[in-house]
Amino acid sequence: MLFSHVVLAQTEAGDWLVDGKPRSAQVVEVSPKEIQLTNGLIRRSFYLTPNLVCFDFANLVSGEQLLRTVMPEARVILDGVEYQVGGTLDLKERGFFKKEWLSQISSSDHNFQYQGYQVSEIAPLFPSKSQFWTSQEKGGKGKKVSFSYSHPKFPGLNLSVHYEIYDDLPLIGKYLTLENKGPNSVHINQVVHEILGTVEEESAVVGSAEQMKKPHQLYVESDFAFNNSMNAELSNQASHWKQDSSYTSQVNYNYQTPSTLEVYPEKGIGIDLAPNGSFRSIRSYELVLDSYDRERNGLARRKMYRALTPWAMQNPIFMHLVSKNDEQVKTAIDQCVATGYEALILSFGSHINMEDESPENIARWKSLADYAHERGIKIGGYSLFSSRSIGPETDVISPVTGKPGGAFFGNAPCMGSQWGLDYLSKLKKFYTETGFDIFENDGPYPGDVCASTSHPGHKGLQDSQWTQINLQKGLYQWMNGKGIYINAPDWYFLDGTHKIAMGYREVNFALPRERQKILNRQNIYDATWEKTPSMGWGFVPLTAYHGGGADAVLEPLKDHLDDYRQLMMQYYGAGIQACYRGPRLYDTEETKATVIEVIDWYKRYRDILNADIIRLRRADGRDWDGWIHVDPVGKQKGLIMLFNPTSEAIKKDISIPLYYTGLSEEASIREREGSPKSYPLNRAYEASVAVVIPAKGYTWLVVE
């Protein structure tokens, strides 16, 4: 199994991922000169005079220190001039730090000067409303500390650095705000709100920063994310690991060790902060990890998302309808009612147009929304943004050519153009007046810059990225506050979206069904290392998608019931909603009964199926594969899904890892709805279970 000495040592004092013990965040005044943020899992310490510095960031689980040296609290460029925030230390040694060196803190008049701090409770990121089934209603709690600074060159400008430490998580958030109470506008060129001199991961004598490992203890995520990778690390556009040439005792001869973390938007801010205006930087989160184990670190990430983005724990059962007329919409709604589905999304290629503001169009879709709501069904639709061209006066302008083109998708509209601003307005009007419940946004803002100087939503190239992404954030947060559920193919969870694709190659859904089943299970296995089940969606082509022959689709459904059932069981057995894309959910009474059977099963085990996944064996077509959901505080501690891709029944003893169920001595396990049996756990917290998995089939086991 996968348990390091770190995990086993934790079991003696308790493991925060398993034991459910409260670990409350605290702000401790150690002395008039020093305060600490701590929750028993991590600690961050600040020395306040003569100007504030952070000198300590500790992993209290492993006992390790994350900082090798002291860095400025932040760095800002205002009106073209760079300023550091807080105190500085001109140290000869930057490979380690001793507390007595704090006496050497200096505070240049050029720096922003520390004024004081305030403590408060962590508040939600923005108003959020839930109207769908969810595994979690509320987000994490904790303490917030706001350090205020001023500068004589900017009278009336209040700069604050905010820290948030969460209960029960080794997690700290950080961001910077500016409030302009002065008489003059201030141009914000750039804001670097986090600078950490971190302990290096390795000592490589030669090698570039790109080749060397980043510190494994610190996972950093921010709300400045885009690139359509459907992956958090690749979407993170704000974390920059840098070298420190002043760290002259590092082993790397060319000072290339990636030992400094800075968080900022690479292309800058580029906006003017008017009198009485306010600004908030990127918001970043630092999750401290205690292991090299990928599963354990993935569980920590998922627990972080449950605290930061509780809206993403909503997980409605929905169909993806391809419609040509209103009657098909009504028929699909009726089929959702009959089978236990909860929502309907009009897919791409359907006859919905949310950009049509005509009274006739609004009335039409309001009538259909009313029809759905009267029957207890939520309804939503699809809208495309970036991967299309509107026209030369609205598309993003390349800074290289001065013409449209060169965007992430080749040509794309600028969110700050008049068309883009109208697009946002039209969507808000459509949702307000029709009562639609779900928004599926394809090709959302992917980080395009725009060199136009005539678009009303931005002034030019320098502010184009910052203003465009904040326009999109505003739409998503407005929708989330109204209870509208958002599917978007990019990592906008921190800005209010609810679900993203697990990651896929679209043409794979044109492959034969036998191949799709195995590839889908591989996708589930690979995409749930960091995502909770509710955060990802899959795909089932009921009708042709990206080509493919009759062996790729499920229609006529009655002719492919075994495949239809297994595809549903794979996804629902992972707690993942798939886009069942086609004109209907069933075509015969037998098909209808099959869908009802699976949906009833899913709802019976819904709580545990929405719990986190631990991987058992990846699908390879050669032997069994599967996963286990774990919930140490739930009624069911685990639910195991096992699949057999071969043409022969598999009979064997399988070792099931149960550490993250919270069980330590024995487990009660039953197969399907059978009688439970008691199984002792070995020293690796495993139970050896004899199973029979039918040929080309599946089974499941429940742990209680």
N, C-alpha and C positions, 0 to 999 in steps of 0.2 A: 504494500500500500504506500501511502505518500506522506507518512508522518515523520517530520524531522524532530531532532532533539528539542527544538524550540516548542513545538506543539505539545510534546509529551511533558515537558517541564511545566507548561501552562496548566495542565490538567490538575496539578497539585494545588494551585492557587486560584484556579478558575480560568476559563477561556471565554473571552468576550463574545466570540462567535457562536458559542453554544450555551453558556450557563444562564443567560437572561438576567444576570445580576445588574442592579442599577449602578451606574458610574457617572455621577452628576458632575457637570462642568462647574468650575469655580474660578473666581478671580481672587487671588490671594495677595494681600499687601504684606510682603516680607519685611519691608522697612519703608520709611518715607522715600527712599531712593529706588526701591525695587518692587515690581509686581510680577506675579506669575499667572499664567492661564494653564489650568491643569484639570484632568478628569480621571487620573489614575492610570490612563493608558499613554498619554503624551503630556509634555510640559513645554511651554514656551515662556521664557523669562526676559524681562526688559529692565534696563537700568535707565533712570529718568533724568539724571543731571550730569553735566551741565546741558546736555541735549540727548534725547532718547536714542538708545541703541538696543537691538535684540541680540543677546549674547549666548542664548541657550535654547536649543530645540531638541528635546530628548524623547527617545522612544522608551517609555517606562516598562514596556513588556520585555524587550530584549536588553534594556539597560544601556543601549548605544546612543551616542551623541550624533546628531545629523549635521551640526555646524563645525567646520574647521576653523572659521574666523568670523569676525564681525564685519558686516557690510552696511551701507546706508539703508534707511528704511524704505526709501523710494527715490526716484529721480524724475524730474519734470522739465520740460522745455516750454517756457512761456515767453511769448513775444520774441521768439528766436534765441533765447538765452537759456542755458542749462543750469538747473539748481538741484542740489541734493537736499533730501529731507531728513532731518535728524542729525545725530552726531557722527563723527568719524574717528577712526583710530589709525594712526600711521604706524603700523606694526612691521617690524623687521621679519618676524616669523608669521606665516599665514597657513601653516600646516596644522596647527593646533592652537588652543587658546586657554589662557589661565585667567581666572576671575580677577586676580589682583591687577591685571592689565587695564581694568576698567578705569583706573585712576588716570590713564593717559588719554581719556576721551577729550577731543577738542571740538569746538563749535565755531566754525567760520561764520563771519557775518553774512557771507554769501548763501549760507544754508537756510532753509526754513527752520524756525526755532520752535521747539516743543513748548506748549502752553498749559496742557492739562489733559485729563482723561475723564470719560464718563462710562459707566457700566449700565447695561440694559439687557433685556431678554432678546434672543434672536427672533426676528419677525419673519413672516413668510416673504418670499422673494417678490410676490405680487398677488393680488386677489385671485383666488382659484375656486372654482365651483365644480362639484362632481354630481353627475346624474346617471352614471353607469355602475355596473357591478365593479367592486374594487376589493383588493386584498388588504388595503390600508387607507384609512381616511385622512390621517394627519401626518405632517412631516416631523422631522426631528426638532428637538428643543435644545437650548443651551444658553450660553452667555455671550454677549457682545461687548467689546471694549473699543471705544472710539478715542484715538489720540488726536488732539487738535494742534495745529501749527500755524504760524503767521510769518510774514516777511515784510520788512519796512518798505521795500520797493513796491509792494502791492497792498496799500491800505484798504481795509475792508474785505480782503480776500481771505477766506477761511479754508485752509487745507486740512482735511481729516483723513487719517488712516484707520480703517476699521478692521478689527479681527473678530471672528466668530468661532468659538470652540463648542463642539456639540456634546451632548450627553451620550454616553454609551458607545462612542465611536472615536477612533484615533484620527480625528478630522478637524482641520482648521481652515476657515475661509478668510480671504483677505481682499479688500478693495479700497480705493481712494476716492474721495469726493472733493469738489471745489464748490464753494458758494461765494458768489461775487456780490458783496454788499457795498462795494466801492463805487466811485463815480465813473470809472472808465471800463471799457471792454478789455478783455484779456484774450489774446490769441493762444489757444492750446495746440502746440505743435505735436507734443508727444508726452505720454505718461507711462513710466515704468513703475508699476505699483508694488512689485516684489523683486527683491534682490537677495539671494542667499548664497553664501560661500559654503558649499556642501562638502562633506567628506567624499573623497573619490572612491570609486568602486574597485579599481585595480591600479597596479603600479606597472605601467608599460613604458619601457625606456624609449622606444620609438613608436610611431603610429600617430595618425591624425585623430582629431576629436570625433570625426564621423565613425572611425573604426573602433573606438574605445567604448566601453560600457558606461551607461549612465547609472547614477546611484539607484540601487534596487529598492531602497527603503522608502522612497518618496514617489508616490503617484500623484501627478498634478493634472487637473482638468479645469477648464475655464468655460465661460459663456461666450467666448469668441471662437466659434467652431463652424467649419464648413469645408467641403470639397467632395461631397457625394460618395465618400468611401464607405459610409454606413459603419464606421469604426471610430471609436472615441480618440485613440491616439493619433491616427492619421488626420482626423478632423480638427484637432487642436492646433490652432494657428497662432497661439500666443506664448507658448512655453519655448524658451530659447536657452539651450545649454551652451555655455561659453567657457573660454579659457581665461586664466588669470595669470598674467605675466609677472604680477607682483608676488605670486606664490613661487618664490625662487628655490624652495627646498623640495619641490615635487620631483619625482623620479624621472618624468618625461623630459628628455634633454631639450626639446623645443617648446616646452611649456604648453603642450597641447591637451593636457588632461581636461575633460569636460567637468569642471569643478565649481562652476558658478551658474545658478539658475536666475534668469531674468524673465519676467512676464510682461509682455506689452504687444500691441498690434504693430507688426513690422512696417506697415505703410503709414503709420502715424494716425493722428486724430484730425488735425487741420481745421478746427472750428473756432469760432469766436464766442467767448462767454460774455454775454452782455450784462450790464448792471441788473441785479436782482435775479440773475440766472444761476442755474446749478448744473453740475456735471458729475456723472459717475463713471469711473473707469471700468475696464474689464473686471469681472468678479472671478477670482480663482479659488480653487479648493485643493488642499494638500492632505492626502491620505497617507498616513504612516503605516508601512507594511512591516510585518514581523517575520517573514519567511521568504524563501526563494520558491516555494511551492506554488504553482500556477493556480491550482484549484482553490487553495486557501486565499490567495491574493484576489482571485476572482470573486469569492464570497464576500470579501471585505468591500470590493467595489460595488457589488450588488446591494450590500447593506447601506452603503453610502447613497446610492440612488434612491433607496426606499426612504431615506431621511430627507434628501434634498428635493426629490421630484415625486412626491406622493401621488400626483395626478397621473403619472405614468404607470401606476399600479392598477388603474382601471383597465378592464379587459373584456369588453362586450363581445358577444357572439354575433358576428356579422357575415352577410353575404355580399359578394361583389357582382352586382347586376349589370349585364350588358343589355340595354334597352333601346328600342326604336320608337316606342309610343307609350302613352300614359297607361294603357291597359296592361302592358307588361309589368309596369311598376306596381300596379294594384295586385296583380296575380302573385308577384314575388312577395309583396307584403303579406298577403294571405297565406302563402307557403311558410313564411317566417313564423307567423302565428301558430300554424298547424304543427310545426316541428320543434318549437321552443327556441328558435333564433330570436335575437333581441334587437338587431339592427340591420339596415340595408344601406349599402353605399352604391350609388350609380357610378360605375367604373368609367375609365377612359373609353371613348368610342360610343358612349351612350348619348342620348339626345338632350342632355341637360346643358344649359349655358348660363352660368352665374353672372356673366358680364352683361347680359341683356337686362337693362333697367326698365324696360317697358312695363306698364301696368298689367298688360296681358300675361307676360312671362312671370312676373311676380305672383299674380293671382293663380296661375296654373300650378306653380310649385307649392304655393301655400296650401292649395286644395289637396295636393298629394301628401304634403306633410301632415295636414289635419287628418287625412285618411289613415296614415300610419299611426299617428299619436292616439287616435280613437281606439286603435287595436293594440296599443301598448308597444309599438315598434318605433325605434329611433330611425332617422333617415339622414343621409348625407350625400355629398357629391364630390366630383373630381374637378380640379382646375389646374391648368398648366401655366407656369410662369416663364422660367428662364430659357428653356431650350426651344425658342422660336424667335423669329424676327418680326417686329411690328413695322418699322420703317426707319429711314435715316435720321429723322428728327427725334426719335424716341429710343433707339438702340444705344447701347454703350459705345462710346467713342474710344478707339485705341489711342493711348498716349504715344505710340510709335508712329502710326500712319495718319492720325488725325481723322480717321474715317471709321465707320462701323466695322466690326470684326475683331478677331483676336480674343474673344471672351472664352470662358470655360467651355461653353457649348458652341463656340464659333461665333454666332450672332445671338444676341439676347437683349431684351429691353432693359433700360435703366430704371431701377425702382424710384429714382429721384426725378425722372422725366414726368411731364404732365400725364402721359399715359400711365406710368407706374403709380402715381398718386391717385389717379382716377380708378385704377385697378383695385387698390386697397379700399377706396371709398365704395366701389360697387360691391365688393365682397361683404363689407359690413352692412350695407343696405340689404343685400339679398338675405343674409342670415337674420337680420333684425326683423324683416318683414315677412319672411316665409316661416320662421321658426325651425329651420333645419338644425340638426344636432351634431353633424359630423362634417369635417372638412378634410379632404384629401388633396394635398398640395404637391404637385409634381414639379420637378425642376425648380425648387425654391432658390433663393439668393445664394449663389456659390462663391461669393467673394470678388466678383468682377469690379474692376475700377473703371471710371468713366472720365474722360478728359473734356467732356462738354462743359462749356461755361454758360449755356443757355437753359439748362434744366432747372426748374424752380426748386427741386428738392435738395440740391447741393450747389456749391459755388464753383467747384472745379475739380481737378484731379486729386488734390491733397485731402479733401474731405469726403470724396465720393464713396469710398469703401465704408467708412465709419457711419455716414448718414444712411446709406442704403441698408446696411444690416440692422441698424436701429429702427428703420421703418418696418422691416419685416418682424423684428422682435415685438414692436408695438402691436402689429396685427395678431400675432400668436398669443400674446399676453391678454389682449382684449378678448379674444375668443375663449381662452381658458377661463377668464373671469365670468364669462357668460355660460359656462358649462358645455361649450362646444368641444368635441373630441377631435384631435388633429393627428392625421397620418402625414408624415413628411419624410422624404428620403434623404435626410441629413441629420446631423447630431445636434438638434435644437432642444433637447430635453430640458436644459436649464432655462430655456426661454419659453417653456409652456407646451411643447409638443408632447404627445402621448405615446406614439409608436413609430417605429422605423422598420424597414425591411431587415431581415436577418442577414442579408447579403446573398446574392445569387447571380448566375449567368442566365439571362432571359431565354436564350435559345435552348437551355437544358429542359425547359418545359415543353419543347417540341420533340423530346426524345421519347422512346417507348416507355410505357407506364412502369414496367419492371425496373428499368434503369432509374426513372424518376423516384421511385420509392426509396431506393438505397441512397441516391444522391441527396434527397430531402433529409434523410436521417443524418447524413454527414453534415449538412447545413445546420441542423438543429444542434448537433454535438459541438460544432465549431463556433456557433454564434452565441452560445449561452455561457461561455466562460465569464463574460462580463455583464451581459444583459440578464435581467429577470425575464421570465416567460412572457409577461405582459408587454415588455418593451419591443418585442420583435414580431413581425408577421411573415408568414410563408405564402405559398401560392399553389393552387390546384386548378389546372385548366380544364374546366368542364367542357369547353369548346376549344377549337383550334386557337393556338397562341404562338406567334412567330413561326408559322408553318407546322410541319409535322404531319404524320399520317393518322389513320384511324387508330393505330396502336398507341398514340400519344394522348388522346382525349378520353373523357369518360362518357360523353354522349354517344348513343342513347344510354342513360344512366342505368336502366334496367338490365342492360347487357353486360355491365361491368361492375356489378354490385360488390364483389369481393375486393376489387381494387379501390372502389369508392369508400368502402368501410375501412379498409386498412389505411388509406391516406388520411381519413378523418381521425382514426385512432392514433396514428403517428403524431399528428399535430396536436390534437386535444390531449393526447397522452403526454405531451411535452408542455401543456398549458399554453400553447401558442395558437393564436387565431390565424388561419390561412384565408387568403382571398379566394373563395370558391367562386370563380369567375365564369359566368354563363347566364342563360336566360331563366333558369329555374333550379330549385333544390331537389325536386323529385319529379318523375314522370309516370310512376305507377304506385299503387298502394303498397306494393312490396318495397319499392325504393323509399317511399315515405316512412314506412315502418323502420327501415334500416337507419335513416337519418335520426328519427326520434330515439331509437335505441342508443345511438352514440351520444346524442346530446343529453339524454337522461343520465347516462353513465358519467359524462363530464360534469354535469351539475352535482351529481352525488358526491364526487371527489374534488370539487372545484377548489376548495381551500388548499389542499395539499398539492394539487396539480399546478397551482400558481406559486408554490414555494420554489426555492432555488434548486437548481439541478446540479447533481454531482455525476460526473461521467464514469461509466463502467467500462464500456468497450466501444470504440468507433466502428461504424459500419464499413466493412470491406468486401462483402459478398462471399466470404469464405467460411465464416462461423457466425455465432450469435453476436448481437450487439445490443446496446441499451444504455439506460441511465436511471438514476434514482432521484426523486424529489425528496428534500429533507426539510423538516420543520421541528426543531427541538421543543417548541412551546405549543405545538398544535395537538389536536385530538389524535390525528394520525401522524406518526413521526416520520413516515416515509411511504412513498409509492414507487414501485420498481416497474419499469417497462422493459420487456425483453422481446427481441425480434429474431426471426430465423429466415435468412434469405435463401437457404438451400432447399433442395427438393426432398430432403429426408428430415424426419423429426430429429430434434437434438435432445438427447437425454444426458445430463451431466450435473455434477456438483459445481455450483458457482459461488465464489467468495464475494459477499456483498459488504462493502465498507459502510459502517453505520456510525462512525465517530460523530459526524455532524447531525445525526438525529438526536444527540444528547444521551443516547443509551450507552451504558458502559459494561454491564454484566450479562444481560440477556435481552432477547427481543422476541416479541410475539408476532409471528409472520403467517399470513394466510395467502393462498393462491386464489385469485379472483374472489368469488363469494364463498369460498370453502371455509372449513373450520381452521382456526388458528393453531399453530404449533409453536412451542417455545424452543428457542435456539440460543445456546451459550455463545458469547462473543470471545474471540481470542484476544491476545495482547495487542493486536493491531486493530481492535474494535470491528472485526469482521465476523459475519455469520456465514457458515457454509450451508447452502441450501440446494437440495436436489430438485431440479426443474425439468419439465418436459415442454419444449417449445415446438408447436406443430410446424410441419413443412410449409415454407413460404407464408408463415403466420406469425403470431405474437401471443404473449400472455402478460399478465401483470400480477404483482404481489403487493400486499398492503402490510406495512410495519406499524404496530401499535404498542 
